[in-house]
Amino acid sequence: MVRVTFPLERNRFVGTMREQAEIGGTDNGGLHRVALSDEDKAVRDWFVTQLEDAGLAVRIDEFGNIFGRRDGRRNVEPVLVGSHLDSQPNGGIYDGALGVVAALEFVRELNEREVETERPVEIVNWTNEEGSRFQPVLQGSGVWAGVIDLEEEYAKTDENGRTVESELERIGYKGDHPAAPAEAYDSYLELHIEQGPSLEETGADVGVVTGIVGLTWGEVTFRGEASHSGATPMHHRSDALVAASDLVTQVRRIPNAIGERTVGTVGSVDVQPNSINVVPGEVTVSYGFRDPESSVIDRAEKRVQREAAAAADREGVAYDHEDRARAEPVSFDDRCVDAVERAAAAHNYETRRLFSGGVHDATHATEVCDAGMVFAVSEDGKSHTEDEFTSWDDCYSAANTLASAALALANDDA
């Protein structure tokens, strides 16, 4: 069990959060630091400097994942702590970065107190967790865990045709170490904002995460016939946007039909030629479903493909479907969940156990070792927007919980 609380130095913690938020910061107080951009390079440079200043041994793997290692008394399986520094386009300053900063402050606190842990401790910044510029999400941790293929992910392109590999090389973060676990790991802990309203609504200080939903992402492209919007009679039209609109409506309705905790979203629609004077000839719809049960995700995927076929048939257009990403639901090991819960209790924080509605790098870490997560309160549940907000008090409570839980795991007290 956790023997002592391990509070971080609050002013330094807040200062470090503010410092990282300036790199790619927006005029509206948000963050624009998409993966492998110039801003991402800048924050990586900053992070490596912080690791070196803390006396950690830095290594960068061939997919750009950055690790900093602090040795323990014994040369045994380390405890890994971290998250990601990339952001959504015009996202918030807490998403991902809070977990990296909390991990960094944990190691700084160990150094200042001259605490020697039994196990080594490693900090990690994962490459492209967000999946906004390059798909899929959780790309760096997925390659590291062997869930997705390195060469296939190197070849992924952004909307301008730039590949992941070329951008890693451009910013100088295609490292020399293999993108795979350097050794066996004992456990992985990740701190993240909740990105939902549950903690705030229940009055909890800290979330104890018991697992992560699975997801499926896909695209459907409808191909009709572009024609003059004034001269083409209605019964002569093959309108790709009408078919796409039918599918968008069904994605909204499918979750209520198949599961209590299922969610579905169409987040992107690309219309060609996108002119008020032309019947749309081609429309691509990007959708996603999430649920804690893999079987429910399978049902959602089958249902959306059936609805796409029906929508295309009604409008007399062709269509094709492409899978974009898949992540299976995971349940965290009791050892890590209990360590987080005991750590929060040691600080007298009110907790709530909950399942994560967002996917995180801990999903892939479970393929390598035991894993757990800490959630910080999200005001109004907002995230992936410049309005994302978590008070410094709530950030600090979650960071202290992470530090105490990580210390317990690193000393085999969990």
C-alpha positions as a Markdown table, in Angstrom:
| # | Residue | x | y | z |
|---|---|---|---|---|
| 1 | Met | 0.0 | 0.0 | 0.0 |
| 2 | Val | 1.0 | 3.6 | -0.3 |
| 3 | Arg | 3.1 | 4.4 | 2.8 |
| 4 | Val | 3.4 | 8.2 | 2.4 |
| 5 | Thr | 1.8 | 10.9 | 0.3 |
| 6 | Phe | 4.1 | 12.4 | -2.3 |
| 7 | Pro | 3.0 | 15.9 | -3.1 |
| 8 | Leu | 4.7 | 17.8 | -5.9 |
| 9 | Glu | 6.0 | 21.3 | -5.7 |
| 10 | Arg | 2.9 | 23.2 | -6.8 |
| 11 | Asn | 4.3 | 26.4 | -8.1 |
| 12 | Arg | 6.9 | 24.6 | -10.2 |
| 13 | Phe | 4.3 | 22.2 | -11.5 |
| 14 | Val | 2.0 | 25.1 | -12.6 |
| 15 | Gly | 4.9 | 27.0 | -14.0 |
| 16 | Thr | 5.9 | 24.0 | -16.1 |
| 17 | Met | 2.4 | 23.6 | -17.4 |
| 18 | Arg | 2.3 | 27.2 | -18.4 |
| 19 | Glu | 5.8 | 27.0 | -20.0 |
| 20 | Gln | 4.8 | 24.1 | -22.3 |
| 21 | Ala | 1.5 | 25.8 | -23.2 |
| 22 | Glu | 3.4 | 28.7 | -24.7 |
| 23 | Ile | 4.9 | 26.4 | -27.4 |
| 24 | Gly | 2.2 | 26.4 | -30.1 |
| 25 | Gly | -0.1 | 28.5 | -27.9 |
| 26 | Thr | -3.0 | 30.3 | -29.6 |
| 27 | Asp | -4.4 | 33.8 | -29.2 |
| 28 | Asn | -7.5 | 32.3 | -27.5 |
| 29 | Gly | -5.5 | 30.5 | -24.8 |
| 30 | Gly | -5.5 | 27.1 | -26.6 |
| 31 | Leu | -2.9 | 25.0 | -28.3 |
| 32 | His | -2.1 | 24.2 | -31.9 |
| 33 | Arg | 0.7 | 21.7 | -31.8 |
| 34 | Val | -0.2 | 18.9 | -34.2 |
| 35 | Ala | 2.0 | 15.9 | -34.6 |
| 36 | Leu | 5.4 | 16.4 | -36.4 |
| 37 | Ser | 4.8 | 20.1 | -37.0 |
| 38 | Asp | 7.3 | 22.8 | -36.3 |
| 39 | Glu | 5.5 | 23.4 | -33.0 |
| 40 | Asp | 5.8 | 19.7 | -32.1 |
| 41 | Lys | 9.5 | 19.8 | -32.9 |
| 42 | Ala | 9.8 | 22.8 | -30.5 |
| 43 | Val | 8.1 | 21.2 | -27.6 |
| 44 | Arg | 10.1 | 18.0 | -28.2 |
| 45 | Asp | 13.3 | 20.0 | -28.0 |
| 46 | Trp | 12.0 | 21.6 | -24.8 |
| 47 | Phe | 11.1 | 18.2 | -23.4 |
| 48 | Val | 14.5 | 16.6 | -24.1 |
| 49 | Thr | 16.2 | 19.6 | -22.4 |
| 50 | Gln | 14.0 | 19.0 | -19.3 |
| 51 | Leu | 14.9 | 15.3 | -19.2 |
| 52 | Glu | 18.6 | 16.0 | -19.5 |
| 53 | Asp | 18.4 | 18.7 | -16.9 |
| 54 | Ala | 16.7 | 16.2 | -14.6 |
| 55 | Gly | 19.7 | 13.8 | -15.1 |
| 56 | Leu | 17.7 | 11.3 | -17.1 |
| 57 | Ala | 19.2 | 9.1 | -19.8 |
| 58 | Val | 17.3 | 10.1 | -23.0 |
| 59 | Arg | 16.6 | 7.8 | -25.9 |
| 60 | Ile | 14.5 | 8.4 | -29.0 |
| 61 | Asp | 13.1 | 5.5 | -30.9 |
| 62 | Glu | 12.7 | 5.2 | -34.7 |
| 63 | Phe | 9.1 | 6.4 | -34.5 |
| 64 | Gly | 10.0 | 9.5 | -32.5 |
| 65 | Asn | 8.8 | 8.3 | -29.0 |
| 66 | Ile | 10.9 | 10.0 | -26.4 |
| 67 | Phe | 12.0 | 8.2 | -23.2 |
| 68 | Gly | 13.9 | 9.5 | -20.2 |
| 69 | Arg | 15.2 | 6.9 | -17.7 |
| 70 | Arg | 16.0 | 7.2 | -14.0 |
| 71 | Asp | 17.7 | 4.2 | -12.5 |
| 72 | Gly | 16.5 | 2.4 | -9.5 |
| 73 | Arg | 18.2 | 0.4 | -6.8 |
| 74 | Arg | 17.6 | -2.8 | -8.7 |
| 75 | Asn | 18.0 | -3.5 | -12.4 |
| 76 | Val | 14.5 | -4.8 | -12.8 |
| 77 | Glu | 11.4 | -4.0 | -14.9 |
| 78 | Pro | 10.8 | -0.2 | -14.8 |
| 79 | Val | 7.7 | 1.7 | -14.2 |
| 80 | Leu | 6.7 | 3.8 | -17.2 |
| 81 | Val | 4.9 | 7.1 | -16.7 |
| 82 | Gly | 3.8 | 9.7 | -19.4 |
| 83 | Ser | 1.4 | 10.7 | -22.1 |
| 84 | His | 1.7 | 12.9 | -25.2 |
| 85 | Leu | 2.6 | 16.5 | -26.1 |
| 86 | Asp | 0.9 | 16.7 | -29.5 |
| 87 | Ser | -2.5 | 18.5 | -29.7 |
| 88 | Gln | -5.6 | 18.7 | -31.8 |
| 89 | Pro | -5.7 | 21.7 | -34.2 |
| 90 | Asn | -6.7 | 24.6 | -32.0 |
| 91 | Gly | -7.1 | 22.3 | -29.0 |
| 92 | Gly | -6.6 | 22.8 | -25.3 |
| 93 | Ile | -3.4 | 23.1 | -23.2 |
| 94 | Tyr | -4.2 | 20.2 | -20.8 |
| 95 | Asp | -5.0 | 17.3 | -23.1 |
| 96 | Gly | -2.0 | 15.0 | -23.0 |
| 97 | Ala | 0.5 | 17.6 | -21.9 |
| 98 | Leu | -0.8 | 17.4 | -18.3 |
| 99 | Gly | 0.3 | 13.8 | -18.1 |
| 100 | Val | 3.8 | 14.5 | -19.4 |
| 101 | Val | 4.3 | 17.4 | -17.1 |
| 102 | Ala | 3.1 | 15.5 | -14.1 |
| 103 | Ala | 5.5 | 12.7 | -14.9 |
| 104 | Leu | 8.4 | 15.2 | -15.3 |
| 105 | Glu | 7.5 | 16.8 | -12.0 |
| 106 | Phe | 7.4 | 13.4 | -10.3 |
| 107 | Val | 11.0 | 12.7 | -11.3 |
| 108 | Arg | 12.1 | 16.2 | -10.3 |
| 109 | Glu | 10.5 | 15.6 | -6.9 |
| 110 | Leu | 12.4 | 12.3 | -6.6 |
| 111 | Asn | 15.6 | 14.1 | -7.3 |
| 112 | Glu | 15.0 | 16.9 | -4.9 |
| 113 | Arg | 14.1 | 14.5 | -2.1 |
| 114 | Glu | 17.0 | 12.2 | -3.0 |
| 115 | Val | 14.6 | 9.3 | -3.2 |
| 116 | Glu | 16.0 | 6.2 | -4.7 |
| 117 | Thr | 13.2 | 3.9 | -6.0 |
| 118 | Glu | 13.6 | 0.2 | -6.1 |
| 119 | Arg | 12.6 | 0.0 | -9.8 |
| 120 | Pro | 13.8 | 2.3 | -12.5 |
| 121 | Val | 11.3 | 5.0 | -13.6 |
| 122 | Glu | 10.9 | 6.1 | -17.2 |
| 123 | Ile | 9.0 | 9.1 | -18.6 |
| 124 | Val | 7.6 | 8.9 | -22.1 |
| 125 | Asn | 6.2 | 11.3 | -24.7 |
| 126 | Trp | 4.3 | 9.3 | -27.3 |
| 127 | Thr | 4.3 | 10.3 | -31.0 |
| 128 | Asn | 1.0 | 11.3 | -32.6 |
| 129 | Glu | -1.5 | 10.3 | -30.0 |
| 130 | Glu | -4.2 | 12.6 | -31.4 |
| 131 | Gly | -4.4 | 11.2 | -35.0 |
| 132 | Ser | -5.5 | 14.6 | -36.4 |
| 133 | Arg | -2.8 | 15.0 | -39.0 |
| 134 | Phe | -1.9 | 11.4 | -39.5 |
| 135 | Gln | -4.2 | 8.5 | -38.8 |
| 136 | Pro | -4.6 | 6.4 | -36.8 |
| 137 | Val | -4.8 | 7.7 | -33.2 |
| 138 | Leu | -2.3 | 6.3 | -30.7 |
| 139 | Gln | 0.2 | 5.9 | -33.5 |
| 140 | Gly | 3.5 | 6.0 | -31.6 |
| 141 | Ser | 2.4 | 3.7 | -28.7 |
| 142 | Gly | 0.8 | 1.4 | -31.3 |
| 143 | Val | 4.0 | 0.9 | -33.1 |
| 144 | Trp | 6.0 | 0.6 | -29.9 |
| 145 | Ala | 3.6 | -2.1 | -28.6 |
| 146 | Gly | 3.6 | -4.0 | -31.9 |
| 147 | Val | -0.1 | -3.5 | -32.5 |
| 148 | Ile | 0.5 | -1.7 | -35.8 |
| 149 | Asp | 3.3 | -2.0 | -38.3 |
| 150 | Leu | 6.2 | 0.4 | -38.4 |
| 151 | Glu | 6.7 | 0.6 | -42.2 |
| 152 | Glu | 3.0 | 0.9 | -42.8 |
| 153 | Glu | 2.8 | 3.8 | -40.4 |
| 154 | Tyr | 5.9 | 5.5 | -41.9 |
| 155 | Ala | 4.0 | 5.6 | -45.2 |
| 156 | Lys | 0.9 | 7.3 | -43.8 |
| 157 | Thr | 0.4 | 10.8 | -45.4 |
| 158 | Asp | -1.2 | 14.0 | -44.3 |
| 159 | Glu | -3.6 | 16.1 | -46.5 |
| 160 | Asn | -0.5 | 17.5 | -48.3 |
| 161 | Gly | 1.0 | 14.2 | -49.1 |
| 162 | Arg | 3.8 | 14.4 | -46.5 |
| 163 | Thr | 4.7 | 11.0 | -45.0 |
| 164 | Val | 5.2 | 10.3 | -41.3 |
| 165 | Glu | 8.7 | 9.1 | -42.0 |
| 166 | Ser | 9.7 | 12.2 | -44.0 |
| 167 | Glu | 8.3 | 14.5 | -41.3 |
| 168 | Leu | 10.1 | 12.6 | -38.5 |
| 169 | Glu | 13.3 | 13.1 | -40.5 |
| 170 | Arg | 12.6 | 16.7 | -41.2 |
| 171 | Ile | 12.1 | 17.7 | -37.5 |
| 172 | Gly | 15.0 | 15.5 | -36.4 |
| 173 | Tyr | 13.1 | 12.9 | -34.4 |
| 174 | Lys | 13.5 | 9.7 | -36.3 |
| 175 | Gly | 15.6 | 8.1 | -33.6 |
| 176 | Asp | 18.1 | 5.3 | -33.6 |
| 177 | His | 16.5 | 3.0 | -31.1 |
| 178 | Pro | 14.0 | 0.3 | -32.2 |
| 179 | Ala | 10.4 | 1.3 | -31.8 |
| 180 | Ala | 9.7 | -1.5 | -29.4 |
| 181 | Pro | 10.0 | -2.1 | -25.7 |
| 182 | Ala | 13.7 | -1.9 | -24.7 |
| 183 | Glu | 13.0 | -4.4 | -22.0 |
| 184 | Ala | 10.1 | -5.9 | -20.0 |
| 185 | Tyr | 8.1 | -3.3 | -18.1 |
| 186 | Asp | 6.4 | -3.6 | -14.7 |
| 187 | Ser | 3.6 | -1.1 | -15.3 |
| 188 | Tyr | 2.5 | 2.0 | -17.0 |
| 189 | Leu | 0.6 | 5.0 | -15.5 |
| 190 | Glu | -0.9 | 7.8 | -17.4 |
| 191 | Leu | -2.6 | 11.0 | -16.2 |
| 192 | His | -5.1 | 12.7 | -18.5 |
| 193 | Ile | -8.0 | 15.1 | -18.2 |
| 194 | Glu | -11.3 | 13.3 | -18.2 |
| 195 | Gln | -12.6 | 15.0 | -21.4 |
| 196 | Gly | -16.1 | 14.4 | -20.0 |
| 197 | Pro | -18.5 | 15.7 | -17.3 |
| 198 | Ser | -18.7 | 12.7 | -14.9 |
| 199 | Leu | -16.2 | 13.9 | -12.2 |
| 200 | Glu | -17.5 | 17.4 | -12.1 |
| 201 | Glu | -21.1 | 16.3 | -11.9 |
| 202 | Thr | -20.4 | 13.9 | -9.0 |
| 203 | Gly | -18.1 | 16.3 | -7.1 |
| 204 | Ala | -15.1 | 13.9 | -7.2 |
| 205 | Asp | -11.6 | 15.3 | -7.0 |
| 206 | Val | -9.9 | 12.6 | -9.0 |
| 207 | Gly | -11.0 | 9.8 | -11.4 |
| 208 | Val | -9.8 | 6.2 | -11.0 |
| 209 | Val | -9.9 | 4.8 | -14.5 |
| 210 | Thr | -10.8 | 1.1 | -14.7 |
| 211 | Gly | -10.6 | 0.8 | -18.5 |
| 212 | Ile | -10.9 | 2.4 | -21.9 |
| 213 | Val | -13.6 | 2.1 | -24.6 |
| 214 | Gly | -12.8 | 0.6 | -27.9 |
| 215 | Leu | -13.4 | 2.5 | -31.2 |
| 216 | Thr | -13.8 | 2.0 | -34.9 |
| 217 | Trp | -13.2 | 4.8 | -37.4 |
| 218 | Gly | -14.1 | 4.6 | -41.1 |
| 219 | Glu | -14.9 | 6.5 | -44.2 |
| 220 | Val | -17.7 | 6.1 | -46.8 |
| 221 | Thr | -17.3 | 7.8 | -50.1 |
| 222 | Phe | -20.5 | 8.3 | -52.2 |
| 223 | Arg | -20.0 | 8.9 | -56.0 |
| 224 | Gly | -22.9 | 10.4 | -57.9 |
| 225 | Glu | -22.8 | 12.7 | -60.9 |
| 226 | Ala | -21.9 | 16.4 | -60.7 |
| 227 | Ser | -24.3 | 18.4 | -62.8 |
| 228 | His | -25.9 | 21.9 | -63.1 |
| 229 | Ser | -28.0 | 22.7 | -60.1 |
| 230 | Gly | -30.4 | 24.7 | -62.1 |
| 231 | Ala | -30.7 | 22.8 | -65.3 |
| 232 | Thr | -30.8 | 19.2 | -64.0 |
| 233 | Pro | -34.3 | 18.0 | -63.2 |
| 234 | Met | -34.7 | 16.4 | -59.8 |
| 235 | His | -35.5 | 13.0 | -61.2 |
| 236 | His | -32.3 | 13.0 | -63.3 |
| 237 | Arg | -30.0 | 13.7 | -60.3 |
| 238 | Ser | -27.5 | 11.4 | -58.5 |
| 239 | Asp | -26.7 | 13.6 | -55.6 |
| 240 | Ala | -23.9 | 12.2 | -53.5 |
| 241 | Leu | -24.6 | 14.7 | -50.7 |
| 242 | Val | -28.1 | 13.5 | -50.2 |
| 243 | Ala | -26.9 | 9.9 | -49.7 |
| 244 | Ala | -24.2 | 11.2 | -47.3 |
| 245 | Ser | -26.7 | 13.2 | -45.4 |
| 246 | Asp | -28.8 | 10.0 | -44.9 |
| 247 | Leu | -25.8 | 8.3 | -43.5 |
| 248 | Val | -24.9 | 11.1 | -41.2 |
| 249 | Thr | -28.5 | 10.9 | -39.7 |
| 250 | Gln | -28.1 | 7.1 | -39.2 |
| 251 | Val | -24.7 | 7.5 | -37.4 |
| 252 | Arg | -26.6 | 9.7 | -34.9 |
| 253 | Arg | -29.3 | 7.1 | -34.4 |
| 254 | Ile | -27.3 | 3.9 | -34.4 |
| 255 | Pro | -25.9 | 4.3 | -30.8 |
| 256 | Asn | -29.4 | 4.4 | -29.3 |
| 257 | Ala | -30.3 | 1.3 | -31.1 |
| 258 | Ile | -27.4 | -0.9 | -30.1 |
| 259 | Gly | -26.0 | 0.0 | -26.7 |
| 260 | Glu | -26.4 | 2.0 | -23.5 |
| 261 | Arg | -22.9 | 3.5 | -23.6 |
| 262 | Thr | -22.4 | 3.6 | -27.4 |
| 263 | Val | -21.5 | 6.9 | -29.0 |
| 264 | Gly | -21.2 | 7.7 | -32.7 |
| 265 | Thr | -20.1 | 10.8 | -34.6 |
| 266 | Val | -19.6 | 12.1 | -38.1 |
| 267 | Gly | -16.8 | 14.6 | -37.6 |
| 268 | Ser | -15.8 | 15.3 | -41.2 |
| 269 | Val | -17.6 | 15.7 | -44.5 |
| 270 | Asp | -15.7 | 16.5 | -47.7 |
| 271 | Val | -18.0 | 17.7 | -50.6 |
| 272 | Gln | -16.8 | 17.9 | -54.2 |
| 273 | Pro | -16.9 | 20.2 | -56.1 |
| 274 | Asn | -18.4 | 22.1 | -53.1 |
| 275 | Ser | -20.2 | 24.8 | -55.2 |
| 276 | Ile | -23.7 | 26.1 | -54.6 |
| 277 | Asn | -24.3 | 25.9 | -58.4 |
| 278 | Val | -23.3 | 22.2 | -58.8 |
| 279 | Val | -25.1 | 19.0 | -57.7 |
| 280 | Pro | -22.4 | 17.3 | -55.5 |
| 281 | Gly | -20.7 | 14.5 | -57.4 |
| 282 | Glu | -18.6 | 13.0 | -54.6 |
| 283 | Val | -18.8 | 13.2 | -50.8 |
| 284 | Thr | -16.7 | 11.5 | -48.2 |
| 285 | Val | -18.0 | 11.0 | -44.7 |
| 286 | Ser | -15.7 | 10.1 | -41.8 |
| 287 | Tyr | -17.4 | 8.5 | -38.8 |
| 288 | Gly | -16.5 | 6.9 | -35.5 |
| 289 | Phe | -18.1 | 4.7 | -32.9 |
| 290 | Arg | -17.0 | 3.9 | -29.3 |
| 291 | Asp | -18.2 | 1.4 | -26.7 |
| 292 | Pro | -16.7 | -0.6 | -23.8 |
| 293 | Glu | -17.8 | -3.8 | -25.5 |
| 294 | Ser | -16.0 | -5.1 | -28.6 |
| 295 | Ser | -19.2 | -6.9 | -29.8 |
| 296 | Val | -21.1 | -3.7 | -29.8 |
| 297 | Ile | -18.5 | -2.0 | -31.9 |
| 298 | Asp | -18.7 | -4.8 | -34.4 |
| 299 | Arg | -22.5 | -4.3 | -34.5 |
| 300 | Ala | -22.0 | -0.5 | -35.1 |
| 301 | Glu | -19.6 | -1.2 | -37.9 |
| 302 | Lys | -21.9 | -3.7 | -39.7 |
| 303 | Arg | -24.9 | -1.4 | -39.2 |
| 304 | Val | -23.2 | 1.7 | -40.7 |
| 305 | Gln | -22.1 | -0.3 | -43.7 |
| 306 | Arg | -25.6 | -1.5 | -44.2 |
| 307 | Glu | -27.0 | 2.0 | -43.9 |
| 308 | Ala | -24.4 | 3.3 | -46.4 |
| 309 | Ala | -25.5 | 0.7 | -48.9 |
| 310 | Ala | -29.2 | 1.6 | -48.4 |
| 311 | Ala | -28.5 | 5.3 | -48.7 |
| 312 | Ala | -26.5 | 4.8 | -51.9 |
| 313 | Asp | -29.3 | 2.7 | -53.4 |
| 314 | Arg | -32.0 | 5.2 | -52.6 |
| 315 | Glu | -30.1 | 8.0 | -54.4 |
| 316 | Gly | -28.7 | 5.9 | -57.2 |
| 317 | Val | -25.1 | 6.5 | -56.4 |
| 318 | Ala | -22.1 | 4.3 | -56.0 |
| 319 | Tyr | -20.2 | 4.0 | -52.7 |
| 320 | Asp | -17.1 | 2.5 | -51.2 |
| 321 | His | -16.0 | 2.0 | -47.6 |
| 322 | Glu | -12.6 | 2.2 | -45.9 |
| 323 | Asp | -11.6 | 1.2 | -42.4 |
| 324 | Arg | -9.4 | 3.9 | -40.8 |
| 325 | Ala | -8.7 | 2.7 | -37.3 |
| 326 | Arg | -9.7 | 0.1 | -34.7 |
| 327 | Ala | -8.8 | -0.1 | -31.0 |
| 328 | Glu | -10.2 | -2.8 | -28.8 |
| 329 | Pro | -11.7 | -2.0 | -25.3 |
| 330 | Val | -9.3 | -2.7 | -22.4 |
| 331 | Ser | -9.8 | -3.2 | -18.7 |
| 332 | Phe | -6.9 | -2.2 | -16.5 |
| 333 | Asp | -5.2 | -4.5 | -14.1 |
| 334 | Asp | -6.5 | -4.4 | -10.5 |
| 335 | Arg | -3.0 | -3.7 | -9.2 |
| 336 | Cys | -2.7 | -0.4 | -11.0 |
| 337 | Val | -6.3 | 0.6 | -10.4 |
| 338 | Asp | -5.9 | -0.1 | -6.7 |
| 339 | Ala | -2.6 | 1.8 | -6.6 |
| 340 | Val | -4.3 | 4.9 | -8.0 |
| 341 | Glu | -7.2 | 4.6 | -5.7 |
| 342 | Arg | -5.0 | 4.2 | -2.6 |
| 343 | Ala | -2.8 | 7.1 | -3.7 |
| 344 | Ala | -5.8 | 9.4 | -4.0 |
| 345 | Ala | -7.1 | 8.3 | -0.6 |
| 346 | Ala | -3.7 | 9.0 | 1.0 |
| 347 | His | -4.1 | 12.6 | -0.1 |
| 348 | Asn | -7.8 | 12.7 | 1.1 |
| 349 | Tyr | -9.1 | 13.2 | -2.4 |
| 350 | Glu | -12.7 | 12.1 | -3.2 |
| 351 | Thr | -12.6 | 9.6 | -6.1 |
| 352 | Arg | -14.9 | 8.0 | -8.6 |
| 353 | Arg | -14.2 | 4.9 | -10.6 |
| 354 | Leu | -15.0 | 5.3 | -14.2 |
| 355 | Phe | -14.5 | 3.9 | -17.7 |
| 356 | Ser | -12.7 | 6.2 | -20.2 |
| 357 | Gly | -14.8 | 7.4 | -23.1 |
| 358 | Gly | -11.7 | 8.6 | -24.9 |
| 359 | Val | -8.9 | 6.4 | -26.1 |
| 360 | His | -5.4 | 6.9 | -24.7 |
| 361 | Asp | -1.9 | 5.4 | -25.1 |
| 362 | Ala | -2.6 | 3.2 | -22.1 |
| 363 | Thr | -4.8 | 1.2 | -24.5 |
| 364 | His | -1.6 | -0.1 | -26.3 |
| 365 | Ala | 0.5 | -0.2 | -23.1 |
| 366 | Thr | -1.7 | -3.0 | -21.8 |
| 367 | Glu | -0.2 | -5.2 | -24.6 |
| 368 | Val | 3.2 | -4.8 | -22.8 |
| 369 | Cys | 2.5 | -4.5 | -19.1 |
| 370 | Asp | -0.1 | -3.8 | -16.4 |
| 371 | Ala | -1.5 | -0.3 | -16.8 |
| 372 | Gly | -3.7 | 2.3 | -15.1 |
| 373 | Met | -4.9 | 5.9 | -15.5 |
| 374 | Val | -5.7 | 8.9 | -13.4 |
| 375 | Phe | -8.3 | 11.4 | -14.5 |
| 376 | Ala | -8.4 | 15.1 | -13.7 |
| 377 | Val | -11.7 | 17.0 | -13.6 |
| 378 | Ser | -12.7 | 18.6 | -16.9 |
| 379 | Glu | -14.9 | 21.7 | -16.5 |
| 380 | Asp | -18.1 | 21.2 | -18.5 |
| 381 | Gly | -16.5 | 18.1 | -20.0 |
| 382 | Lys | -14.9 | 20.2 | -22.8 |
| 383 | Ser | -11.8 | 19.0 | -24.7 |
| 384 | His | -10.3 | 19.2 | -28.2 |
| 385 | Thr | -11.2 | 22.8 | -28.1 |
| 386 | Glu | -9.6 | 26.1 | -27.0 |
| 387 | Asp | -12.3 | 26.2 | -24.3 |
| 388 | Glu | -10.9 | 23.1 | -22.6 |
| 389 | Phe | -10.3 | 23.9 | -18.9 |
| 390 | Thr | -9.1 | 22.2 | -15.8 |
| 391 | Ser | -8.3 | 24.3 | -12.7 |
| 392 | Trp | -4.8 | 24.3 | -11.4 |
| 393 | Asp | -6.2 | 22.8 | -8.1 |
| 394 | Asp | -7.7 | 19.9 | -10.1 |
| 395 | Cys | -4.5 | 19.5 | -12.2 |
| 396 | Tyr | -2.5 | 19.4 | -9.0 |
| 397 | Ser | -4.7 | 16.8 | -7.2 |
| 398 | Ala | -4.5 | 14.5 | -10.2 |
| 399 | Ala | -0.7 | 15.0 | -10.5 |
| 400 | Asn | -0.2 | 14.2 | -6.8 |
| 401 | Thr | -2.3 | 11.1 | -7.2 |
| 402 | Leu | -0.1 | 10.0 | -10.2 |
| 403 | Ala | 3.1 | 10.7 | -8.3 |
| 404 | Ser | 2.1 | 8.7 | -5.2 |
| 405 | Ala | 0.8 | 5.8 | -7.2 |
| 406 | Ala | 3.9 | 5.7 | -9.4 |
| 407 | Leu | 6.1 | 5.8 | -6.3 |
| 408 | Ala | 4.2 | 2.9 | -4.8 |
| 409 | Leu | 4.6 | 0.8 | -8.0 |
| 410 | Ala | 8.3 | 1.8 | -8.3 |
| 411 | Asn | 8.9 | 0.6 | -4.7 |
| 412 | Asp | 6.7 | -2.6 | -5.0 |
| 413 | Asp | 4.3 | -1.2 | -2.4 |
| 414 | Ala | 1.2 | -1.4 | -4.7 |
